[in-house]
């Protein structure tokens, strides 16, 4: 490694910035868990449904019932508070990581990019001594107190947050996003009645302005935050961008989490600017401590994994927004609008009798909205239906699915080969040949001026 890289990774830095990040993330984790408990989402998402979807790589992760799930969220809230306070930090951060990761794995329909990000950030924090600075642990055990932290702590966090922004921008380099302004056109058309900004959202060119601005923001903001001279202006843009997205779209805690993540790009001593003068002096840097080569290799492997994992979607070919292979864990944030209808056909091969099975017999409304847009979920429910009807019919049955999906406002098309017996198909990493190709038609443009509507319709 070059000397410059050695300094960036192993020189001791003021702990104030990362301590403040620890406090903010702990508070967000606590608040998020309490929101689930307060609004009844724990019961709605993890107790009332009778069927749950699992990740193929984690079939063991299932909800624990009402008592167990409430206990998980109370544990998450408590551990988040302890992380913020820096009390029993190591135990608290590991507990928080385990609980939030488990919640994400318990049902695929609950997967959200921002909670996946929090899971990764807390995983990194598990190996960082963030509880030794500006914490109750440091107050109770002075011998463990640290005023500085090694540079690799902030480097890993910056890489993680920067990866999210950059790949969110890469995901927008598509024909639908840049040339057709979809799905922004659809979303903004439903928000033209908002006070103050509604008339501006109705302007014919506004979806294109926001589409290109959003793509450029995601692709470049990590660089602007890294450069010291542009950092204050870049952070102001971050605040404006995420404030506007929070007002326009129902995306929960994501804007706040990303604003907190952006603070990892600040100077290590930045919170001292807001402290009383007697506390504002930055501590002297401690000696450089180079960890074992195995730990360095482990950190490099983690960064490589985060940089490579989102690229797996390109290996499948086709349109990932359609077939969804490689969609999760790749930071494709709010880049598609899909609507679907699903009907299962169960055939008894011995009698030839075919029965239609609607998904509502197994799923609640929220799960049904997620089902048809994600082929692996269609496959999982097909297996469940096959097992149930095999028991009823006294032998194996064939299960086919008629799935019609509309992508970004296009006319609905079949997503899955209706002749394939899904009961015999297994999920995994292999390309799914039973998913039909994406439609190639041009999506509609709802913001088209009225004088041009007939021409636009004929072109579509």
N, C-alpha and C positions, 0 to 999 in steps of 0.2 A: 504493500500500500504506500501511496505517497505520504509525505509528511503532513501535507494539508489534510488528507483524509484521516490520518491518525489523530490530528488535533481535533477535528470535528467529532470523532467518535469517542476519544478517550480523555480529552481534557475535561477537567471539572468545571461546571457552569453553575451559576446562581440557581438555587432550587426554587426561588419564589414563583417563577412562571409555571413550572410543572406542578407545584403545590396548589396553585390557583386552579389549574386544569383539573387536578384530582378532586378538589372541592366541587367544582361545577358539574363534573360528570357524576359524582356521587349523588349530588342533589337531584340531577335529572333522572338518575336511575331510581331513586326513592320516589320522586313525584310520579314517574311513569307507572310504577307498581301500585301506588295508591290510587291513581286514576282508574286502573283496571278494577280495583276493589270497590271504589266509590260508585262507578257507573254500572256495576254489575256485569262487566265484560268477562270476568273469570267464569261465571256461570254460563253466560251466553256462548262463549267460545270453547270452553273446556268441560262443561258439565252436562248441559242440555242436549247437545248433539248425540246421536246414537251411533254414528260412524265417524272415524277420524282417519285422515290421510297421513301416511308416514313417508319420510324420505327413504329411498331404496337402500341407502347406506346406513340407515339407523332405524331398522324396524322395531327395535326394542323401546324406542322413546314413545310412550303413550301416556295420555292423561291419567292422573292418579285418583280421580273421583273428586267429589265436592270438598271433602275435608282436606285431602292431600293437595289439591290445587290452591285452595285458599292458604294453606300453610306455605306453599312455595312462594306465593306472591307476598305474604307477610315477611317471609325470610328475605326476599329480594329487597323489599322496602327497608328493612332493618339493616341489611348489609350495605345498601347504598348510603344510608345515613352514616354508618360507621366509616365507610370509605371517605365521605366528606369530612368527617371529624378527625380522621386519622387515628381512630381507636381500634386496637387489634387489627391493624390495617391488613396484614398478610392474610389472615383468616377471612376477613371481611371481603377483600377483593376476589379471592378464590371462590368464596361462596356466591358472590354476586355473579361472577362469570359462569359458574356452573348452573345457577338457577335461570339466568336469562338465556343461556344456550339451550337448556332443556326445554324452556317454554317455546323457543323457536322450532325445536325439533318435534314437539308433541303433536303438532298438526300442520301440515304443509300449507293449508289455506291461511294460516296466520303469519306466514313469512313476510317480513318487511325489510327492505334494504337498510333502513336506519337502525333497526334493532340488531341486524347482522353486523353492522358497523360497530355498535356498542359492544357486542360480544367480542369482536376482534380487538378493540381498544382495551377492554378489560383483560383479555388474555395477555396482551403485551404488558399491562400494568402489573400482572401477577409476578413478573420477573424484575420489576423495577422497585427500588427502595424509596418509593414516594411517601411512605408513611413515616419517614424519619425527619421530615422537615415541615415546620408549621403544622403540627399535629398534636393531638393529645398523647400519642405514644412518645413523642419527643419531650413533652412536658413531664410525663410520668417516669420516663426512663432517659434521663439526660445523657447517659453514656452512649446511647444510640443516635443522638441528635446529629443531623448533618445540615450544613448551610449550603452545600453544593452537591450536585449530582453529575454523573458522567454524561458526556454529550450524546452517547448512543441512545439514551432514553428519549431525548427530543427528536433525534434523527428517525428512529423507528416510528414514532407517532406521526411525524411529518410525512414519511413515506406512505403510511396507511391512509391518512386523510387526502394527500395529494393523489393517490391512486383512485380513490372514489371520484374525485372531481374529474380527473383526466379521462377515465373510462366512461363516465357519464357523458362527457363530450364526444368521445369516440362513438358511442351508441347513437348519437344524433347525426352522424355523417351518413345519412340514408336519403334515398329519393323522397320518401314520404315526408321526412322532417324538413329537409332543406328546399325541395322543389315544389312540394304540395302543402307545406305547413300543417301537416297532420301528425298527431291528433290535436294540436293547439287550435286549429280552426273549429273543431267540434266543441272543445271545452270552452273557448272564449264566446262562441255563439250562445251558450247557455248562461253567460254572465253579463250580457250587455245591459241588463236591468240594474246592475249595481249602482249605488249612488256615487257621484263624482267621476269615477273612472269608467262607468258603463258606456257612455257615448264614445269614448276613445277606443274601447274594446270592440265596438261595432264597426270601426273603420275598415274598409276592404283590405288594406295592406297590413293591418296590425298583426295578424297571425304570422306573417312572414318576418316582420321586424322582430317579434319576440322569439321566433324559431332560430333565426340567425344569431341574435344577441345571446340566447341561452346556450347555443352551441359554442360560441366564442368564449363566453364566460367560463364554462366548464373546462374547455381545453386549455385555457391560459391562466386561470386564477391562481393556481398553485405557484406558477412562476412569478406572478406579480407579488404574491405574498412572501415569496422567498427573497426577492430583491428589496433591500432595506429602503431604498429611496421611494419605491412605489408602494411599500407596504401600507402606510396609513390610508392612501387613496383606495387601494385594493380592498382593505377591510371595510371601508365605507361602502364600496360596491357590494361586498358580501352581505352587509347588513341590509342594504336596500333590496338586493335580489331575493334574499330569503324572507324578508318582510312581505314583499309582493307575492311570492309563491304561497306563503302561509295565508294570505288574504284571498287568493284566487282559487286555491285547490285544497281539498281536504286531506292533507298529508301529515296530520298529527304533529309529532315531536321532531320530525326530520329537520325543519329549518333551524330549530334551536340547537339540535345536536351538531349540525354542520357549523354554525357560528361558534360554538364552543370548540369544535375541532380546529377551526381556523386560528385560534389563539396559540396553538402549538408552533406556529410560524413566527411568533413574536420573539423579541430579544428575551433572553432568560430572566432578566431583571425587571421586566416591564411592570409588574404590579407595584414595585417600590415607588413609582411615580405618584401613586395615590396614597402612600403611607405618610405618617408624620415624619418630619425631617430627621428626628433622632433614630427612626427605624429604617430610613430610606437608603442608608449607605449599603452598597453591595458588598458581600463578604469577599475576602481574599480567596482566589482559586486554590483548591487543594492540589496535591500532586497527581500526576497522571497515573492511572492504574489500568494496565492492559490486561483484560481477562484472558482466560485460557483460549487457545486457538479453537477448541471445540465449540465454545460459546460464540465466538466470532462467526464460525461456519454456520452455526444454528441460526443466528440472526440473519446472515446472508441468504440462507435457504428459505427463511420465512419471507423475506422481501421478494425473492425470486418467485415463490409460490403465489404471492399476491399479484405480482405483475403478469404471471403466465395464466393463472386460473381463468380470468375473464376472456382470454383469447380462445378458449376451447370451443366456443360457439362457432368460430370460423372453420373449424375442422369438419363440422357437420354439413357445411354448404347450405344453400337455400336461404330462406328468410327466417332468422331466429325468432322474430316477433310472431311468426306464424307457427312454426313447429316447436318452439320453446325449449329445444335441446341446447343447454348451455345458457339459458336465460337467467336462472338463479345464480347468486354468488358472482355476478359479473357486472354489477352496478349499472344495469340498463334501467335507469330511473325515469318513470313517467314518459315513455316513448311510444306507447301504443294504447289504442282504445279497441277493446274486443267485446263483442256480444255473441252469445251462443245459445243454441237450443240443443238438448240432448235427449234422445230416446233409445233405450236399450231393447233389443229383440232377443228373447230367450227361446231357443228351439230345442225340443226334445227329439233327438235323432231317431228314437225308436218309434215314436208315433207321428212325427212330422208336425206336431202342434207348435205354433209360434205364439208367444205371449209378449205384449208390449209392457215394459217396466219403466215408469217415470222415475227420475232421480229423487223426486220429492218424497218418495217412500223411505229413503235412507238419509237424506240431507236436509239441513235447514236452508233458508233463503240465501244466507251469506255463502255457504258452501256451494250451493247451486250456481251462483254467479261466478265462482272461481272454477268450477268443474269443467265446463265445456271449452274454456280457453286454454287449458293445460292438458295435453294428451296423456301424460303419465297419471293424472288423477282419474281420467276416464278409464284407463286401464285398471287401476286399483279397484274402483267401484265395480267394474266388470267381474273381477275375480271374486269379490264379495257376493255379487248376485249369482254367479255361477255356483258358488259353494252352497248358498241358500236353496237354489232351485234344484241342485243335485240331490240335496237331502229330501226335498219335497217330491221330486219325480222318481226317486229311487235309483238314480244313475246319473252319469255325466250329461251335461247339456252344453249346447253351443250358445255363446253370447256375442252378439254383434251390436254395434253402436252406430246410430245415425246422428252425426254431429254436424250441425250447420253453424258456421262462424262468420261473423262480419268483422273485418280488420280495418280500422280507421275509416269507417263509414262506407266501405265497399258493399256491394251486393253479397249476401251470405253465400258461402261456398262450403262444400264438404271438407272437413278437416281429416277425417279418418276413413280408410277404405271400409265401406259398409259390408263387404263380403268376408272380412277377416274375423276368425273366431278368436276374440280377445281372451277367452278362457285359457287358451294354449300359449299365450304370449307372455314372456317374462320381461320385467323391466331391468334396466342397467345402463351402462355407458354406450353400448353399441348403438349405431344409427337406427332409427325406427322406420323401417320400410313401410309400415302400415299407416304412416302419416302421409297424406296426399300433398302434392306440391301447392305452394301458395298461389293465389290468384294474381294475375299480372295486370289486371285492369287498373286504370287510374282512379284514385279516390275522389269523391266529390269535394267541392269547395263551397262551403255554406256562406262565406263572406263575399261571394261574387256580387258585383253591383247588379242591381235589378235590370239595368239596360243590357247587361251581358249574360243574363241568366239563361236565355234560350240557346245562345251560342255555346255556353259552357256545358249545358245539358247535352247538346248534340255531340260534343267532343267526348263526353263520358260514355 
